[in-house]
Amino acid sequence: MLLLGLVCVVMFMAAFLGVLASAQSARGRAQAAADLAAIAGASQLLPVAGGDPCEIAAQTATRNGGRLSVCQDEGAAVVRVRVVVPTRVGVASAEARAGPASARE
């Protein structure tokens, strides 16, 4: 009986750690997608590019396994984005901001 209880506890812990690892992995994917989307969006604000920064950011987020949920052109060629990535237990989200070094907070 004790052995059965121990096996159940070990299996529960293994399942919990699997879900936790999946969530952490999704958070990393969300951050990478947000970083790349912000950079792609900010690059569209350069004088030589001339395009819609949020459209490019959304495409970049999608290509990296995420979905763009927020995109703001903050002016001074700065773009702030929020990307969500679905997981087994919900969604992981991340924010990123990109622009020229002169626009640092």
N, C-alpha and C positions, 0 to 999 in steps of 0.2 A: 504494500500500500504506500509506503514511504517512497519507494522507487517510482511509482506511478506519479505521485505528486511532484517529485523532482523533475521528471521528464516533462510534465505539463508546464512547470515554471521555466524550464530551459527553452521549450518551444515558444512560450509566450514572449520571452526576452528576445529570442531570435527574430520573431515576427515584428516586435516593436523596433528593434534595431534596423531591420530592413526598411520599415516605413520612414524612420528617421533619416536613414541614408538617402532614400529616394527624395525626401523633402529638401535635404541639403544640396543634393545634386541639382534639383530643379531651381533652387535659389541661385546657384552658380550660373546655370544656363540663363536665368532671367537677368542677372547682372551683366553677363557678357552681351546678351541681346540688347539691353538698354544702353550700354556703353557704345556699341557699334551703331545703334540707331541714332543716338545723339550726335555722334561724329558725322554720320552720313547726312543728317538734317542740317547741321551747322555748315557743312561743306556746300550746301545749296545756297547759303546766304552770302557766299563769296561773290565779288563782282563778276568774275568770269563764268560762274555756274548759272545762276538765275533760274531757279525752279522752286517748287513748293517744298519747303523743308519737312513738313509733316507727312506729306505723301511719300517722300523718299524714306523717312524714318519708319513709317508703317511697313513699307516693303522690306526694309532691312530687318525689322523685328520679326516679321513673318518668316523670312528666309532663315532666321536663326532659331526658329521654334517657339516664338513668343507672339504676343498680340499687343499692339500699342494701345494703351488705354488713355494716356494723356500726352499731349504735345503742345508746348507753349514756345512761341517765339518771344524771347525776353528783350529783344532789341539788342543793338550793338553786336549783331551776328552771333548771339547766344541762343541755344535751343535746350530746353529741359523736357525730358520724356519720362514716362512711366510705362514699363512693360510687365505683362503678366504671363506666366507659364503655368498650364494646368498640371496638377499632380494627382496622385491617388486619393489624397485627403483634402483637396481644395486647390488653391492657386498660390504660386509663389510670385512675388512682385519685387521689382527693383526700380530705382530711379537713377537717372544720370543727367549730367549737364555738360554741354560742350560749347566751346567758342574760343576766341583768341585769348592769349595769355593776358592781354591788357584788360580783360573783363573779369578777372578773378575776384571772388568775393572776399 
